[in-house]
Amino acid sequence: MLVFSRLVTLGALTLTFAGCLPALPTVEPDPEPAFDPIAFFEGRTEGLGVLSIRARTPVVVRVESVGTPIDDGLELRQTIRLGDDPATTRTWVLKRTGPKTFTGSLTDAEGPVEATAKGNTLRIRYRMGRVTTVAQDLTLQPGGGLALNLMTVRVLGVPVARLTEQIRRVASDASDP
């Protein structure tokens, strides 16, 4: 009986906390424009979004990225600013494994990063620890210069953080090195 009581309590707490984050819209892929993350992230991109973490005030996120081609893929160096906190950096490496599949690594990830393109949507999945998973859906907008990023971080399957972000390609400048 004690085990049943604990399971009921755990279930009630999970349902209570699951409602504390804003819901993300559902992403249904369109066939066009096709999302090629290696092409989209090559060069400079900028992201602006809002990160909502359970029981905290939402914070503005700013990301500056530079993508450099490598064999069968891309290395993406990012500078991330969360609110007024000092900037942090991280690096993605993404390699093509098939016409619409990619694998790679991320400074924050524990283990491989897996990504699949379906139409204009790129689905990215990785772990940040034994019980923490990250799921991102990036949706390329018409024209190909803007992508919407919807990210959910889960601990033991329960959403604890959500990010909504707009990522835009930055035109290269002749004065850039």
N, C-alpha and C positions, 0 to 999 in steps of 0.2 A: 504494500500500500504506500510506503514511503517513496518508492521509486516512481509510482504513478503520480503522486502528489508533486514531486520535483519536476517531472516531465510537464505536467499541467502548468506549473509556475513558470518554467522555462519557456513554454509555448506562449503564455500570456505576455511575458516580457518581450519576447521576439516580436509579437504582433504589435505591442505598444511602441517599441522603438522603430519598427519598420515604417511607421507612419510619420516619423519625424523629419524626413527628407522630402524635398519636392520631387514629384514624379517627372520622369523624362518622357518626352514624346516617343512614340514608336517610330522606328525607321524602316520604311519599306523601300528597297532599292529600285531605282529606275534604270532602264537599260543604258541610257545616255545622260551625261557623258560618262564613259568608262573611267573608273578611278585607277590610275597607275601611280602608286605612292612614290616610286622612284623618280618619275618625271615631275610630279607635283612638288616634292620637297627638295629637288635640286635647286641650288641657289639660295636666295634669302626668302624666308617666310616670317610673318609676325602673327602672334595669337593674342587675343584678348577675350577673357572669360570670367566666370564667377564660379568659385569653389564653395560648395556647401558641405560642411562637416557637421555631423550630428551634434547637437547641443552647443554649437558655436555660431557666431555671427558670420554670415557669408563674407568671403574675401575676394577682392579683384585679383586676377592672375594675368600677368603679362609675360609672353614668351617670344624671344628672338631666336631664330634658328638659321643655321647655314648648313646646307646639304652638299656633300662632295661625292661625286661618283667613285665607286670602287668596283672591282671585278664582280659582275652579276648583281650589283646592288648599290647601296648608298650608305654613307656615314653622315649622321645628322647630329651636329653639336648645338645644344640648346642652352640659353641663359634664361632662367625662370625667376620671376619676381612675384612673391605672394604678399599682397598688401604692401606694408612698409618694411617688411623683413629684408635682410640683405639678400642679394641675388645668389642663386645656386646654379650649378652647371650639371648637365648630364649629357650622355652620348648614346644615341641609338645606332645600331648597325642592322641594316635590313637587306637580305639577299633573296633574290627570286629563286623559288624552287620548282615552279611550274608556271603556266600561263597566267594564273590568277592566285597563286599561293606564294607566301613569303615566310621566311624564318629569320631570326636574328637574336640580338641581345640588346639590353638596355641597362644602364648603370644601376637603376632602381630595382630591376627585376632579379628574381631568384630563379634561374633556369631560363629556358628559351622563350622568346617572344614568337607567337604564331599569328599570322595575318592572312586573311582571305578577302579577295575583291569579288564583289558580285554587283555588276552594273556600276552605278555611281557610288556605291558604299564599300568602305573598307572596314572589316571587323578585325580588331586586334585583341588578343588575349594573352595574359601573362600572370605570373605569381609574384607577390612581393614578400612572401614568407610561407610557412607551412599552411596557414589558415586564411591568408589574405590573397584575394584574386582581384584582378583588374580587367574590365571589359570596356572597350572603346568602339564606338561606331562613328566613323568619319564619313560624311556625305558630301561629295563633290557637287557644287552648284553649277547651273548652266553658265557657260563661258569658261569654266575651268580654273578661274583665279581665286576661288573662295571655297573653303570646306568648313562644314559644321562638325564639331567634335562633341559627342555626348559620352561621358565616361562615368562608370560606376565602380566604386571600390567596395568590396564585400569582405566581411570577416565571418567565417563559419557560415557563409551563404546569406548573411544579413547585410543589406546596404548600409554603409557607414559614412560614405562621402560621394558627392556627385559634382561633376564639372560640366558646364556648358560653355563652349568656346567657339569663336570664329577665327579661322586661320586663313590668312590671305598671303598670296604670293606677292613679293615685292619686286618691282621692275629693277633690273640690274642697271647700275649707273656706270657710265664710262670711266668715272674716277675710282670705282671700286678696284681693289688690287686683284 
